[in-house]
């Protein structure tokens, strides 16, 4: 539940920033909220893809290089 509240709070903050950028003009609340949702969700999707990529890289490294010669610091494949 904390993650949902965090995302909700982030969307509310971004929507308020959009409202302020427009000079605090009223009548655009729904548009601001929807735009803020889009911005926040895209940010979180990019972050998730970056994490997924990092995990894939780590898995490939672990799969391809399993033993380390501690004396010479060389890495050998199994």
PDB file with SEQRES, HELIX, SHEET and CRYST1 records, atoms N, CA, C and O in Angstrom:
SEQRES   1 A   78  UNK UNK UNK UNK UNK UNK UNK UNK UNK UNK UNK UNK UNK          
SEQRES   2 A   78  UNK UNK UNK UNK UNK UNK UNK UNK UNK UNK UNK UNK UNK          
SEQRES   3 A   78  UNK UNK UNK UNK UNK UNK UNK UNK UNK UNK UNK UNK UNK          
SEQRES   4 A   78  UNK UNK UNK UNK UNK UNK UNK UNK UNK UNK UNK UNK UNK          
SEQRES   5 A   78  UNK UNK UNK UNK UNK UNK UNK UNK UNK UNK UNK UNK UNK          
SEQRES   6 A   78  UNK UNK UNK UNK UNK UNK UNK UNK UNK UNK UNK UNK UNK          
HELIX    1 AA1 UNK A    2  UNK A   21  1                                  20    
HELIX    2 AA2 UNK A   29  UNK A   64  1                                  36    
SHEET    1 AA1 2 UNK A  67  UNK A  69  0                                        
SHEET    2 AA1 2 UNK A  74  UNK A  76 -1                                        
CRYST1    1.000    1.000    1.000  90.00  90.00  90.00 P 1           1          
ATOM      1  N   UNK A   1       0.818  -1.194   0.000  1.00  0.00           N  
ATOM      2  CA  UNK A   1       0.000   0.000   0.000  1.00  0.00           C  
ATOM      3  C   UNK A   1       0.866   1.265   0.000  1.00  0.00           C  
ATOM      4  O   UNK A   1       0.461   2.280  -0.566  1.00  0.00           O  
ATOM      5  N   UNK A   2       2.045   1.223   0.621  1.00  0.00           N  
ATOM      6  CA  UNK A   2       2.916   2.392   0.686  1.00  0.00           C  
ATOM      7  C   UNK A   2       3.379   2.830  -0.702  1.00  0.00           C  
ATOM      8  O   UNK A   2       3.503   4.024  -0.972  1.00  0.00           O  
ATOM      9  N   UNK A   3       3.634   1.855  -1.581  1.00  0.00           N  
ATOM     10  CA  UNK A   3       4.082   2.191  -2.934  1.00  0.00           C  
ATOM     11  C   UNK A   3       2.975   2.928  -3.691  1.00  0.00           C  
ATOM     12  O   UNK A   3       3.240   3.902  -4.395  1.00  0.00           O  
ATOM     13  N   UNK A   4       1.734   2.455  -3.540  1.00  0.00           N  
ATOM     14  CA  UNK A   4       0.610   3.123  -4.198  1.00  0.00           C  
ATOM     15  C   UNK A   4       0.458   4.552  -3.694  1.00  0.00           C  
ATOM     16  O   UNK A   4       0.233   5.471  -4.481  1.00  0.00           O  
ATOM     17  N   UNK A   5       0.581   4.739  -2.389  1.00  0.00           N  
ATOM     18  CA  UNK A   5       0.471   6.080  -1.821  1.00  0.00           C  
ATOM     19  C   UNK A   5       1.609   6.951  -2.324  1.00  0.00           C  
ATOM     20  O   UNK A   5       1.415   8.132  -2.613  1.00  0.00           O  
ATOM     21  N   UNK A   6       2.800   6.367  -2.427  1.00  0.00           N  
ATOM     22  CA  UNK A   6       3.947   7.125  -2.927  1.00  0.00           C  
ATOM     23  C   UNK A   6       3.737   7.591  -4.357  1.00  0.00           C  
ATOM     24  O   UNK A   6       4.058   8.728  -4.700  1.00  0.00           O  
ATOM     25  N   UNK A   7       3.199   6.715  -5.187  1.00  0.00           N  
ATOM     26  CA  UNK A   7       2.933   7.080  -6.584  1.00  0.00           C  
ATOM     27  C   UNK A   7       1.831   8.131  -6.647  1.00  0.00           C  
ATOM     28  O   UNK A   7       1.934   9.096  -7.404  1.00  0.00           O  
ATOM     29  N   UNK A   8       0.779   7.947  -5.853  1.00  0.00           N  
ATOM     30  CA  UNK A   8      -0.312   8.924  -5.798  1.00  0.00           C  
ATOM     31  C   UNK A   8       0.239  10.294  -5.399  1.00  0.00           C  
ATOM     32  O   UNK A   8      -0.084  11.304  -6.024  1.00  0.00           O  
ATOM     33  N   UNK A   9       1.069  10.324  -4.356  1.00  0.00           N  
ATOM     34  CA  UNK A   9       1.650  11.585  -3.890  1.00  0.00           C  
ATOM     35  C   UNK A   9       2.534  12.221  -4.957  1.00  0.00           C  
ATOM     36  O   UNK A   9       2.544  13.441  -5.121  1.00  0.00           O  
ATOM     37  N   UNK A  10       3.276  11.384  -5.683  1.00  0.00           N  
ATOM     38  CA  UNK A  10       4.138  11.903  -6.745  1.00  0.00           C  
ATOM     39  C   UNK A  10       3.299  12.499  -7.876  1.00  0.00           C  
ATOM     40  O   UNK A  10       3.632  13.559  -8.407  1.00  0.00           O  
ATOM     41  N   UNK A  11       2.222  11.824  -8.239  1.00  0.00           N  
ATOM     42  CA  UNK A  11       1.325  12.341  -9.286  1.00  0.00           C  
ATOM     43  C   UNK A  11       0.716  13.669  -8.837  1.00  0.00           C  
ATOM     44  O   UNK A  11       0.638  14.618  -9.617  1.00  0.00           O  
ATOM     45  N   UNK A  12       0.285  13.730  -7.576  1.00  0.00           N  
ATOM     46  CA  UNK A  12      -0.309  14.965  -7.050  1.00  0.00           C  
ATOM     47  C   UNK A  12       0.704  16.108  -7.090  1.00  0.00           C  
ATOM     48  O   UNK A  12       0.353  17.236  -7.434  1.00  0.00           O  
ATOM     49  N   UNK A  13       1.954  15.821  -6.743  1.00  0.00           N  
ATOM     50  CA  UNK A  13       2.990  16.848  -6.756  1.00  0.00           C  
ATOM     51  C   UNK A  13       3.239  17.354  -8.181  1.00  0.00           C  
ATOM     52  O   UNK A  13       3.349  18.558  -8.411  1.00  0.00           O  
ATOM     53  N   UNK A  14       3.326  16.417  -9.132  1.00  0.00           N  
ATOM     54  CA  UNK A  14       3.569  16.806 -10.528  1.00  0.00           C  
ATOM     55  C   UNK A  14       2.369  17.582 -11.075  1.00  0.00           C  
ATOM     56  O   UNK A  14       2.548  18.565 -11.794  1.00  0.00           O  
ATOM     57  N   UNK A  15       1.159  17.154 -10.746  1.00  0.00           N  
ATOM     58  CA  UNK A  15      -0.044  17.872 -11.194  1.00  0.00           C  
ATOM     59  C   UNK A  15      -0.040  19.295 -10.651  1.00  0.00           C  
ATOM     60  O   UNK A  15      -0.398  20.233 -11.363  1.00  0.00           O  
ATOM     61  N   UNK A  16       0.358  19.457  -9.407  1.00  0.00           N  
ATOM     62  CA  UNK A  16       0.420  20.793  -8.817  1.00  0.00           C  
ATOM     63  C   UNK A  16       1.490  21.638  -9.513  1.00  0.00           C  
ATOM     64  O   UNK A  16       1.288  22.832  -9.735  1.00  0.00           O  
ATOM     65  N   UNK A  17       2.616  21.029  -9.855  1.00  0.00           N  
ATOM     66  CA  UNK A  17       3.664  21.757 -10.580  1.00  0.00           C  
ATOM     67  C   UNK A  17       3.152  22.222 -11.943  1.00  0.00           C  
ATOM     68  O   UNK A  17       3.461  23.332 -12.375  1.00  0.00           O  
ATOM     69  N   UNK A  18       2.368  21.375 -12.622  1.00  0.00           N  
ATOM     70  CA  UNK A  18       1.789  21.769 -13.908  1.00  0.00           C  
ATOM     71  C   UNK A  18       0.825  22.944 -13.721  1.00  0.00           C  
ATOM     72  O   UNK A  18       0.804  23.876 -14.525  1.00  0.00           O  
ATOM     73  N   UNK A  19       0.041  22.887 -12.666  1.00  0.00           N  
ATOM     74  CA  UNK A  19      -0.903  23.958 -12.328  1.00  0.00           C  
ATOM     75  C   UNK A  19      -0.138  25.271 -12.092  1.00  0.00           C  
ATOM     76  O   UNK A  19      -0.546  26.328 -12.574  1.00  0.00           O  
ATOM     77  N   UNK A  20       0.947  25.194 -11.363  1.00  0.00           N  
ATOM     78  CA  UNK A  20       1.737  26.399 -11.093  1.00  0.00           C  
ATOM     79  C   UNK A  20       2.394  26.944 -12.358  1.00  0.00           C  
ATOM     80  O   UNK A  20       2.455  28.157 -12.559  1.00  0.00           O  
ATOM     81  N   UNK A  21       2.890  26.039 -13.216  1.00  0.00           N  
ATOM     82  CA  UNK A  21       3.530  26.476 -14.464  1.00  0.00           C  
ATOM     83  C   UNK A  21       2.549  27.235 -15.357  1.00  0.00           C  
ATOM     84  O   UNK A  21       2.952  28.123 -16.108  1.00  0.00           O  
ATOM     85  N   UNK A  22       1.288  26.893 -15.280  1.00  0.00           N  
ATOM     86  CA  UNK A  22       0.270  27.538 -16.084  1.00  0.00           C  
ATOM     87  C   UNK A  22      -0.167  28.865 -15.452  1.00  0.00           C  
ATOM     88  O   UNK A  22      -1.054  29.535 -15.981  1.00  0.00           O  
ATOM     89  N   UNK A  23       0.433  29.239 -14.353  1.00  0.00           N  
ATOM     90  CA  UNK A  23       0.057  30.491 -13.698  1.00  0.00           C  
ATOM     91  C   UNK A  23      -1.137  30.327 -12.780  1.00  0.00           C  
ATOM     92  O   UNK A  23      -1.875  31.278 -12.523  1.00  0.00           O  
ATOM     93  N   UNK A  24      -1.320  29.104 -12.284  1.00  0.00           N  
ATOM     94  CA  UNK A  24      -2.404  28.768 -11.346  1.00  0.00           C  
ATOM     95  C   UNK A  24      -3.796  29.008 -11.930  1.00  0.00           C  
ATOM     96  O   UNK A  24      -4.739  29.360 -11.221  1.00  0.00           O  
ATOM     97  N   UNK A  25      -3.892  28.809 -13.239  1.00  0.00           N  
ATOM     98  CA  UNK A  25      -5.187  28.950 -13.913  1.00  0.00           C  
ATOM     99  C   UNK A  25      -6.069  27.760 -13.565  1.00  0.00           C  
ATOM    100  O   UNK A  25      -5.622  26.615 -13.627  1.00  0.00           O  
ATOM    101  N   UNK A  26      -7.294  28.019 -13.205  1.00  0.00           N  
ATOM    102  CA  UNK A  26      -8.240  26.965 -12.834  1.00  0.00           C  
ATOM    103  C   UNK A  26      -8.942  26.399 -14.068  1.00  0.00           C  
ATOM    104  O   UNK A  26      -8.948  27.013 -15.135  1.00  0.00           O  
ATOM    105  N   UNK A  27      -9.529  25.223 -13.899  1.00  0.00           N  
ATOM    106  CA  UNK A  27     -10.283  24.602 -14.976  1.00  0.00           C  
ATOM    107  C   UNK A  27      -9.521  23.529 -15.728  1.00  0.00           C  
ATOM    108  O   UNK A  27     -10.047  22.956 -16.681  1.00  0.00           O  
ATOM    109  N   UNK A  28      -8.296  23.246 -15.321  1.00  0.00           N  
ATOM    110  CA  UNK A  28      -7.470  22.258 -16.011  1.00  0.00           C  
ATOM    111  C   UNK A  28      -7.070  21.102 -15.094  1.00  0.00           C  
ATOM    112  O   UNK A  28      -6.117  20.376 -15.378  1.00  0.00           O  
ATOM    113  N   UNK A  29      -7.797  20.939 -14.007  1.00  0.00           N  
ATOM    114  CA  UNK A  29      -7.422  19.951 -12.994  1.00  0.00           C  
ATOM    115  C   UNK A  29      -7.309  18.541 -13.563  1.00  0.00           C  
ATOM    116  O   UNK A  29      -6.321  17.849 -13.322  1.00  0.00           O  
ATOM    117  N   UNK A  30      -8.316  18.118 -14.314  1.00  0.00           N  
ATOM    118  CA  UNK A  30      -8.303  16.767 -14.877  1.00  0.00           C  
ATOM    119  C   UNK A  30      -7.150  16.602 -15.865  1.00  0.00           C  
ATOM    120  O   UNK A  30      -6.441  15.596 -15.835  1.00  0.00           O  
ATOM    121  N   UNK A  31      -6.968  17.573 -16.723  1.00  0.00           N  
ATOM    122  CA  UNK A  31      -5.873  17.521 -17.690  1.00  0.00           C  
ATOM    123  C   UNK A  31      -4.514  17.475 -17.002  1.00  0.00           C  
ATOM    124  O   UNK A  31      -3.621  16.731 -17.409  1.00  0.00           O  
ATOM    125  N   UNK A  32      -4.373  18.285 -15.951  1.00  0.00           N  
ATOM    126  CA  UNK A  32      -3.115  18.277 -15.195  1.00  0.00           C  
ATOM    127  C   UNK A  32      -2.891  16.911 -14.557  1.00  0.00           C  
ATOM    128  O   UNK A  32      -1.781  16.379 -14.585  1.00  0.00           O  
ATOM    129  N   UNK A  33      -3.944  16.350 -13.987  1.00  0.00           N  
ATOM    130  CA  UNK A  33      -3.810  15.051 -13.312  1.00  0.00           C  
ATOM    131  C   UNK A  33      -3.418  13.962 -14.319  1.00  0.00           C  
ATOM    132  O   UNK A  33      -2.522  13.160 -14.059  1.00  0.00           O  
ATOM    133  N   UNK A  34      -4.098  13.946 -15.462  1.00  0.00           N  
ATOM    134  CA  UNK A  34      -3.807  12.926 -16.467  1.00  0.00           C  
ATOM    135  C   UNK A  34      -2.391  13.082 -17.026  1.00  0.00           C  
ATOM    136  O   UNK A  34      -1.693  12.092 -17.248  1.00  0.00           O  
ATOM    137  N   UNK A  35      -1.977  14.314 -17.248  1.00  0.00           N  
ATOM    138  CA  UNK A  35      -0.614  14.554 -17.731  1.00  0.00           C  
ATOM    139  C   UNK A  35       0.404  14.145 -16.667  1.00  0.00           C  
ATOM    140  O   UNK A  35       1.441  13.568 -16.992  1.00  0.00           O  
ATOM    141  N   UNK A  36       0.117  14.438 -15.419  1.00  0.00           N  
ATOM    142  CA  UNK A  36       1.006  14.046 -14.324  1.00  0.00           C  
ATOM    143  C   UNK A  36       1.094  12.521 -14.224  1.00  0.00           C  
ATOM    144  O   UNK A  36       2.176  11.978 -14.002  1.00  0.00           O  
ATOM    145  N   UNK A  37      -0.035  11.828 -14.387  1.00  0.00           N  
ATOM    146  CA  UNK A  37      -0.016  10.358 -14.383  1.00  0.00           C  
ATOM    147  C   UNK A  37       0.892   9.834 -15.481  1.00  0.00           C  
ATOM    148  O   UNK A  37       1.690   8.923 -15.259  1.00  0.00           O  
ATOM    149  N   UNK A  38       0.765  10.415 -16.667  1.00  0.00           N  
ATOM    150  CA  UNK A  38       1.585   9.980 -17.802  1.00  0.00           C  
ATOM    151  C   UNK A  38       3.072  10.193 -17.501  1.00  0.00           C  
ATOM    152  O   UNK A  38       3.890   9.303 -17.734  1.00  0.00           O  
ATOM    153  N   UNK A  39       3.407  11.354 -16.993  1.00  0.00           N  
ATOM    154  CA  UNK A  39       4.798  11.682 -16.684  1.00  0.00           C  
ATOM    155  C   UNK A  39       5.364  10.726 -15.648  1.00  0.00           C  
ATOM    156  O   UNK A  39       6.451  10.179 -15.829  1.00  0.00           O  
ATOM    157  N   UNK A  40       4.632  10.527 -14.570  1.00  0.00           N  
ATOM    158  CA  UNK A  40       5.119   9.686 -13.469  1.00  0.00           C  
ATOM    159  C   UNK A  40       5.230   8.232 -13.907  1.00  0.00           C  
ATOM    160  O   UNK A  40       6.224   7.571 -13.606  1.00  0.00           O  
ATOM    161  N   UNK A  41       4.225   7.727 -14.612  1.00  0.00           N  
ATOM    162  CA  UNK A  41       4.254   6.326 -15.022  1.00  0.00           C  
ATOM    163  C   UNK A  41       5.377   6.072 -16.027  1.00  0.00           C  
ATOM    164  O   UNK A  41       6.031   5.031 -15.968  1.00  0.00           O  
ATOM    165  N   UNK A  42       5.608   7.006 -16.945  1.00  0.00           N  
ATOM    166  CA  UNK A  42       6.718   6.844 -17.890  1.00  0.00           C  
ATOM    167  C   UNK A  42       8.051   6.827 -17.152  1.00  0.00           C  
ATOM    168  O   UNK A  42       8.944   6.054 -17.498  1.00  0.00           O  
ATOM    169  N   UNK A  43       8.185   7.666 -16.147  1.00  0.00           N  
ATOM    170  CA  UNK A  43       9.415   7.704 -15.351  1.00  0.00           C  
ATOM    171  C   UNK A  43       9.639   6.364 -14.663  1.00  0.00           C  
ATOM    172  O   UNK A  43      10.750   5.834 -14.669  1.00  0.00           O  
ATOM    173  N   UNK A  44       8.580   5.818 -14.069  1.00  0.00           N  
ATOM    174  CA  UNK A  44       8.701   4.545 -13.365  1.00  0.00           C  
ATOM    175  C   UNK A  44       8.959   3.390 -14.337  1.00  0.00           C  
ATOM    176  O   UNK A  44       9.696   2.460 -14.010  1.00  0.00           O  
ATOM    177  N   UNK A  45       8.359   3.445 -15.524  1.00  0.00           N  
ATOM    178  CA  UNK A  45       8.613   2.413 -16.531  1.00  0.00           C  
ATOM    179  C   UNK A  45      10.070   2.455 -16.990  1.00  0.00           C  
ATOM    180  O   UNK A  45      10.705   1.411 -17.136  1.00  0.00           O  
ATOM    181  N   UNK A  46      10.603   3.665 -17.219  1.00  0.00           N  
ATOM    182  CA  UNK A  46      12.019   3.790 -17.613  1.00  0.00           C  
ATOM    183  C   UNK A  46      12.918   3.235 -16.531  1.00  0.00           C  
ATOM    184  O   UNK A  46      13.877   2.521 -16.821  1.00  0.00           O  
ATOM    185  N   UNK A  47      12.616   3.558 -15.287  1.00  0.00           N  
ATOM    186  CA  UNK A  47      13.420   3.068 -14.176  1.00  0.00           C  
ATOM    187  C   UNK A  47      13.365   1.538 -14.102  1.00  0.00           C  
ATOM    188  O   UNK A  47      14.392   0.889 -13.903  1.00  0.00           O  
ATOM    189  N   UNK A  48      12.171   0.966 -14.263  1.00  0.00           N  
ATOM    190  CA  UNK A  48      12.024  -0.494 -14.215  1.00  0.00           C  
ATOM    191  C   UNK A  48      12.823  -1.148 -15.346  1.00  0.00           C  
ATOM    192  O   UNK A  48      13.444  -2.190 -15.136  1.00  0.00           O  
ATOM    193  N   UNK A  49      12.816  -0.549 -16.537  1.00  0.00           N  
ATOM    194  CA  UNK A  49      13.583  -1.100 -17.658  1.00  0.00           C  
ATOM    195  C   UNK A  49      15.082  -1.012 -17.403  1.00  0.00           C  
ATOM    196  O   UNK A  49      15.832  -1.917 -17.770  1.00  0.00           O  
ATOM    197  N   UNK A  50      15.521   0.076 -16.777  1.00  0.00           N  
ATOM    198  CA  UNK A  50      16.938   0.209 -16.446  1.00  0.00           C  
ATOM    199  C   UNK A  50      17.361  -0.868 -15.447  1.00  0.00           C  
ATOM    200  O   UNK A  50      18.422  -1.475 -15.593  1.00  0.00           O  
ATOM    201  N   UNK A  51      16.535  -1.098 -14.440  1.00  0.00           N  
ATOM    202  CA  UNK A  51      16.820  -2.130 -13.440  1.00  0.00           C  
ATOM    203  C   UNK A  51      16.838  -3.503 -14.100  1.00  0.00           C  
ATOM    204  O   UNK A  51      17.724  -4.315 -13.831  1.00  0.00           O  
ATOM    205  N   UNK A  52      15.856  -3.762 -14.965  1.00  0.00           N  
ATOM    206  CA  UNK A  52      15.779  -5.045 -15.670  1.00  0.00           C  
ATOM    207  C   UNK A  52      17.041  -5.265 -16.511  1.00  0.00           C  
ATOM    208  O   UNK A  52      17.585  -6.369 -16.547  1.00  0.00           O  
ATOM    209  N   UNK A  53      17.497  -4.214 -17.180  1.00  0.00           N  
ATOM    210  CA  UNK A  53      18.714  -4.313 -17.989  1.00  0.00           C  
ATOM    211  C   UNK A  53      19.919  -4.628 -17.105  1.00  0.00           C  
ATOM    212  O   UNK A  53      20.737  -5.480 -17.452  1.00  0.00           O  
ATOM    213  N   UNK A  54      20.031  -3.952 -15.974  1.00  0.00           N  
ATOM    214  CA  UNK A  54      21.146  -4.207 -15.059  1.00  0.00           C  
ATOM    215  C   UNK A  54      21.129  -5.642 -14.557  1.00  0.00           C  
ATOM    216  O   UNK A  54      22.179  -6.275 -14.453  1.00  0.00           O  
ATOM    217  N   UNK A  55      19.948  -6.162 -14.245  1.00  0.00           N  
ATOM    218  CA  UNK A  55      19.831  -7.540 -13.779  1.00  0.00           C  
ATOM    219  C   UNK A  55      20.259  -8.498 -14.882  1.00  0.00           C  
ATOM    220  O   UNK A  55      20.964  -9.471 -14.616  1.00  0.00           O  
ATOM    221  N   UNK A  56      19.839  -8.234 -16.121  1.00  0.00           N  
ATOM    222  CA  UNK A  56      20.241  -9.084 -17.253  1.00  0.00           C  
ATOM    223  C   UNK A  56      21.757  -9.096 -17.423  1.00  0.00           C  
ATOM    224  O   UNK A  56      22.344 -10.149 -17.671  1.00  0.00           O  
ATOM    225  N   UNK A  57      22.389  -7.942 -17.293  1.00  0.00           N  
ATOM    226  CA  UNK A  57      23.840  -7.853 -17.422  1.00  0.00           C  
ATOM    227  C   UNK A  57      24.512  -8.668 -16.322  1.00  0.00           C  
ATOM    228  O   UNK A  57      25.458  -9.410 -16.587  1.00  0.00           O  
ATOM    229  N   UNK A  58      24.033  -8.534 -15.107  1.00  0.00           N  
ATOM    230  CA  UNK A  58      24.608  -9.285 -13.983  1.00  0.00           C  
ATOM    231  C   UNK A  58      24.453 -10.783 -14.206  1.00  0.00           C  
ATOM    232  O   UNK A  58      25.384 -11.548 -13.954  1.00  0.00           O  
ATOM    233  N   UNK A  59      23.277 -11.210 -14.680  1.00  0.00           N  
ATOM    234  CA  UNK A  59      23.053 -12.640 -14.947  1.00  0.00           C  
ATOM    235  C   UNK A  59      24.008 -13.149 -16.016  1.00  0.00           C  
ATOM    236  O   UNK A  59      24.553 -14.246 -15.888  1.00  0.00           O  
ATOM    237  N   UNK A  60      24.217 -12.362 -17.073  1.00  0.00           N  
ATOM    238  CA  UNK A  60      25.122 -12.777 -18.145  1.00  0.00           C  
ATOM    239  C   UNK A  60      26.552 -12.886 -17.631  1.00  0.00           C  
ATOM    240  O   UNK A  60      27.271 -13.824 -17.975  1.00  0.00           O  
ATOM    241  N   UNK A  61      26.954 -11.945 -16.823  1.00  0.00           N  
ATOM    242  CA  UNK A  61      28.305 -11.974 -16.276  1.00  0.00           C  
ATOM    243  C   UNK A  61      28.473 -13.195 -15.384  1.00  0.00           C  
ATOM    244  O   UNK A  61      29.475 -13.903 -15.483  1.00  0.00           O  
ATOM    245  N   UNK A  62      27.504 -13.447 -14.515  1.00  0.00           N  
ATOM    246  CA  UNK A  62      27.595 -14.597 -13.617  1.00  0.00           C  
ATOM    247  C   UNK A  62      27.582 -15.907 -14.396  1.00  0.00           C  
ATOM    248  O   UNK A  62      28.264 -16.862 -14.025  1.00  0.00           O  
ATOM    249  N   UNK A  63      26.814 -15.952 -15.462  1.00  0.00           N  
ATOM    250  CA  UNK A  63      26.722 -17.172 -16.257  1.00  0.00           C  
ATOM    251  C   UNK A  63      28.019 -17.437 -17.016  1.00  0.00           C  
ATOM    252  O   UNK A  63      28.469 -18.579 -17.109  1.00  0.00           O  
ATOM    253  N   UNK A  64      28.615 -16.380 -17.555  1.00  0.00           N  
ATOM    254  CA  UNK A  64      29.807 -16.542 -18.387  1.00  0.00           C  
ATOM    255  C   UNK A  64      31.108 -16.616 -17.623  1.00  0.00           C  
ATOM    256  O   UNK A  64      32.084 -17.168 -18.132  1.00  0.00           O  
ATOM    257  N   UNK A  65      31.153 -16.085 -16.435  1.00  0.00           N  
ATOM    258  CA  UNK A  65      32.387 -16.033 -15.661  1.00  0.00           C  
ATOM    259  C   UNK A  65      32.094 -16.501 -14.240  1.00  0.00           C  
ATOM    260  O   UNK A  65      31.505 -15.781 -13.435  1.00  0.00           O  
ATOM    261  N   UNK A  66      32.524 -17.729 -13.958  1.00  0.00           N  
ATOM    262  CA  UNK A  66      32.161 -18.301 -12.669  1.00  0.00           C  
ATOM    263  C   UNK A  66      33.312 -18.421 -11.683  1.00  0.00           C  
ATOM    264  O   UNK A  66      33.091 -18.325 -10.476  1.00  0.00           O  
ATOM    265  N   UNK A  67      34.529 -18.627 -12.158  1.00  0.00           N  
ATOM    266  CA  UNK A  67      35.652 -18.829 -11.248  1.00  0.00           C  
ATOM    267  C   UNK A  67      36.634 -17.678 -11.354  1.00  0.00           C  
ATOM    268  O   UNK A  67      36.872 -17.155 -12.442  1.00  0.00           O  
ATOM    269  N   UNK A  68      37.194 -17.291 -10.244  1.00  0.00           N  
ATOM    270  CA  UNK A  68      38.200 -16.247 -10.221  1.00  0.00           C  
ATOM    271  C   UNK A  68      39.469 -16.800  -9.600  1.00  0.00           C  
ATOM    272  O   UNK A  68      39.438 -17.408  -8.530  1.00  0.00           O  
ATOM    273  N   UNK A  69      40.581 -16.585 -10.277  1.00  0.00           N  
ATOM    274  CA  UNK A  69      41.886 -16.948  -9.732  1.00  0.00           C  
ATOM    275  C   UNK A  69      42.293 -15.806  -8.810  1.00  0.00           C  
ATOM    276  O   UNK A  69      42.617 -14.713  -9.275  1.00  0.00           O  
ATOM    277  N   UNK A  70      42.278 -16.055  -7.525  1.00  0.00           N  
ATOM    278  CA  UNK A  70      42.507 -14.981  -6.562  1.00  0.00           C  
ATOM    279  C   UNK A  70      43.929 -14.429  -6.606  1.00  0.00           C  
ATOM    280  O   UNK A  70      44.147 -13.273  -6.243  1.00  0.00           O  
ATOM    281  N   UNK A  71      44.892 -15.223  -7.039  1.00  0.00           N  
ATOM    282  CA  UNK A  71      46.271 -14.740  -7.084  1.00  0.00           C  
ATOM    283  C   UNK A  71      46.472 -13.730  -8.200  1.00  0.00           C  
ATOM    284  O   UNK A  71      46.998 -12.639  -7.981  1.00  0.00           O  
ATOM    285  N   UNK A  72      46.052 -14.103  -9.387  1.00  0.00           N  
ATOM    286  CA  UNK A  72      46.282 -13.229 -10.537  1.00  0.00           C  
ATOM    287  C   UNK A  72      45.114 -12.315 -10.842  1.00  0.00           C  
ATOM    288  O   UNK A  72      45.236 -11.410 -11.668  1.00  0.00           O  
ATOM    289  N   UNK A  73      43.980 -12.536 -10.189  1.00  0.00           N  
ATOM    290  CA  UNK A  73      42.812 -11.714 -10.436  1.00  0.00           C  
ATOM    291  C   UNK A  73      42.137 -11.998 -11.756  1.00  0.00           C  
ATOM    292  O   UNK A  73      41.278 -11.234 -12.196  1.00  0.00           O  
ATOM    293  N   UNK A  74      42.525 -13.107 -12.402  1.00  0.00           N  
ATOM    294  CA  UNK A  74      41.922 -13.451 -13.697  1.00  0.00           C  
ATOM    295  C   UNK A  74      40.584 -14.140 -13.483  1.00  0.00           C  
ATOM    296  O   UNK A  74      40.343 -14.790 -12.466  1.00  0.00           O  
ATOM    297  N   UNK A  75      39.735 -13.973 -14.469  1.00  0.00           N  
ATOM    298  CA  UNK A  75      38.421 -14.614 -14.424  1.00  0.00           C  
ATOM    299  C   UNK A  75      38.389 -15.660 -15.527  1.00  0.00           C  
ATOM    300  O   UNK A  75      38.727 -15.383 -16.677  1.00  0.00           O  
ATOM    301  N   UNK A  76      37.975 -16.870 -15.156  1.00  0.00           N  
ATOM    302  CA  UNK A  76      37.917 -17.995 -16.096  1.00  0.00           C  
ATOM    303  C   UNK A  76      36.494 -18.484 -16.257  1.00  0.00           C  
ATOM    304  O   UNK A  76      35.692 -18.446 -15.324  1.00  0.00           O  
ATOM    305  N   UNK A  77      36.198 -18.950 -17.473  1.00  0.00           N  
ATOM    306  CA  UNK A  77      34.924 -19.629 -17.710  1.00  0.00           C  
ATOM    307  C   UNK A  77      35.008 -21.031 -17.199  1.00  0.00           C  
ATOM    308  O   UNK A  77      36.083 -21.631 -17.196  1.00  0.00           O  
ATOM    309  N   UNK A  78      33.866 -21.582 -16.753  1.00  0.00           N  
ATOM    310  CA  UNK A  78      33.801 -22.995 -16.353  1.00  0.00           C  
ATOM    311  C   UNK A  78      33.896 -23.876 -17.577  1.00  0.00           C  
ATOM    312  O   UNK A  78      33.861 -25.101 -17.460  1.00  0.00           O  
TER     313      UNK A  78                                                      
END                                                                             
